[in-house]
Structure formats: C-alpha cells, structure tokens
Amino acid sequence: MAKRTKGKGAGGTPATAALAAAGVEFTVHAYPHDPASASYGAEAAAALGVAPERVFKTLVAQVDEALTVAVVPVAGSLDLKALAAAVSGKRAVLADPVAAERTTGYVRGGISPLGQRKRLPTVVDVSALEHPTVHVSAGRRGLEVELAPAALVELTSAATAGIAAYR
C-alpha cells in the first residue's frame, strides 16, 4: 500500500524541499521498494497503481561533453538521438552511473529531476503534457512525487521534445 502525503515539504528530500520552496502543489507517494527490482519505474507504477504512461523516469545522459537530464515515461525508453537533437547536440550516450549520482546528489533508481546538486540541462518528453499530473522520483527509491507537468517543466527549466521511443 502506498503512503500518500499532500502538501509542502512532505517526504524530506531535496526534491520535495525544492517543490515546497517554489510553492508548487504536489503529492508524495511512498511504496515499499524491492531491492531485487530490475526496473525502478515499472516497480513504482505497479506499486502505486498508476499507468506507466504517467510515471516518468529520470535518466542522465552525456550529450557531447555535457551531462543532460532526460525525463521519459516508464512505458517507453529514451531515444538518445532525439535527446541529442533536442539540445542541439551531435551524440548522446547514457552517462556513467557514478558521474550521474555525483552530479545530481541522488542514487541510481532515485534520481529526481528536481532539487539536484548541480542543475543540468533537462528535457521532458512532450507526452508529459498530455496528463493532468505525472509522477517522478522524489529523490529516493520507493518515493515518488506527483505534480502538474507544467510545474515540472518550469521548475527544471526544461525543454519539451519527443525523446521517448516505444516498441
């Protein structure tokens, strides 16, 4: 059963602190994380009973020489070529997990696009705008935050583009 907390500062992570400081409406959803889970995003969607199209995973990629954050639905995968094009880059690869953790201040599987240690260029898949609210990591495994996609885009200074691929 997911624990739901509505309001400011709930959850106690840099992501929720950033949301509270910005005065954004959000809801924190906690669920028991299974350390054996192969897919953190799919685990969150299943545990919360939310469609995978509304749960977004945060990935860090290296586009040319710069680390860049990509936020895509767990129902799809990241299209690295589309991400590179979205930020006027030539080539994108997934970032080294250690570099992603060190730069964002979060652990793999709990990287939030919000409240990162170092603000990185961010691209949110345009499909997020189709939903009244979306879920992203709140900054640790087993903790998601639900918010309006427009607020996510605004708080991360993100571009929106079609960066998700579907099989």
N, C-alpha and C positions, 0 to 999 in steps of 0.2 A: 504494500500500500504506500502510495506516495504521500509525503507530508507537504502540505501547501501553506505557504505563508505569504500574505499580501502586505505590501507596504514598503516603507523605506528602511534600508539597512538590513533587512532580513537576510540571513544566510552568512553574513560576516566574511565576505571575500572582497578583494579589490574591485571585482566586477559589480557586486551589489553596492559597494560604497560609491562607485562612480555613478551608478544609476540614482542612488539616493541624493548625492550631491547635485545632480542635474535636475532633480525633482520629477523624474520620469515615473509613470505608473508601471509597476512590474509585479510579477508574482514569482516567488521562488518555489520550485518543486523538488523535493528531496526523495530519493528512492534508494533502496539497498543495492549498492554496486557489487557485482560479481567479479572478483579479480580474474576469473578464468574467461571472461567475456572477450570474444575476438573483435567485436565491433561496439565501441562505446556508444555511438549514435543510435544504432539499432537497439541496443540494450535500453537506452533512455526512452526511445519511442514506445517500445513494448511495455516497459515498467510503468510509464505514465499513461498508456492507452491513447497515445496521440499519433495521428497519421504521420508516417515518415516524411511526407512532403512538407510538414510543418516543423520538423525538428532539423536544425541545421548544425553541421559540424564545422569546426574551425580548423583549418589547415594552414600551415606556414610553408610557403614555397620560396625558392630563391629565383627571382626574375632578374636575369643578367647578373648584376652584382648586388642587388638589393633584396632583403627579405621582405616578403609581401604576405599579407593575410588574405586567405580566401574563405568565404563562408558559403557553404553549399548544403543543399538538403541531403539528409542521410539516405533518401530514396535514390540518389544518384551518386556520381563521382565527380571529381574535379577534372575539367578539361584544361590541361596545362597550356596548350596552345592558345585557347581562348583567354586564359588568365594573362598570359604574356601580352596578347593584343590589347586587353582592357587597360593595361598600364603602359602602353606604348613600348613594350619590351620585345626582345627578339626570341628569347628562350627561357623556359621555366622548368624547374625540377623541384620535387619536394625537398624541403630543407632538411638538413641533418637534425635529428630529434634533439640532440644536446644543444645545438645552437638555437632551436626553436624554444626550448624550455628556458635557456639562459636569457634570451632576449625578451620573452613575454612574461617571465616570472611564474609561469604555470607549468604543471607536469602534463606530459602527453596523456590524452584522454580527458583532460580537464582544462585545456587551453580555451579561454574565453576571448572573444573579440573585444571585450570591454575591460577597462582597468589594467591594461598591460603595462609592464615595467617600462618598456620603450614603445612609443606609438609608432606603428608601422603602417605603410600604405595598405588600405583594405579595400577589397572588392566583395560585395554581397551579390549572390546570384539573384537576378531580376525576379525569379519566381517567388521570392520572399514577399514581394509587394502584392501578390495575389491573395494573401491571407490577412485576416484582421490582426492576428498575433502569431508570432513564431517563438520557438524555443531555441536557446543557445546555451552553451555551458556557462554556469555561474562561477566557474573558476576552480572546481574540483570535481573529481569523479563522483557520480551519484547526486549531483546538484545541477539543476537546470533553472534558467530564468526565462520567463515568458514575458514578452513585451511587443509593442507595435513595431512592425518592420521599419516604419519611417523613423522611429526613435533610434533604432539600431543603426540605421544609415547615418543619421545626424550625429549621434554620439561618437561614432568611429570615423567620421568624415569620409565615409566610404563612397566609392563609385558603385554603380549597379551595372551589371552586364550579364549576359548569358554565359556563365562559366561552368555550368553543370552539364554533365553528359549522362545519358540514360541508356541502358542496354536494351 
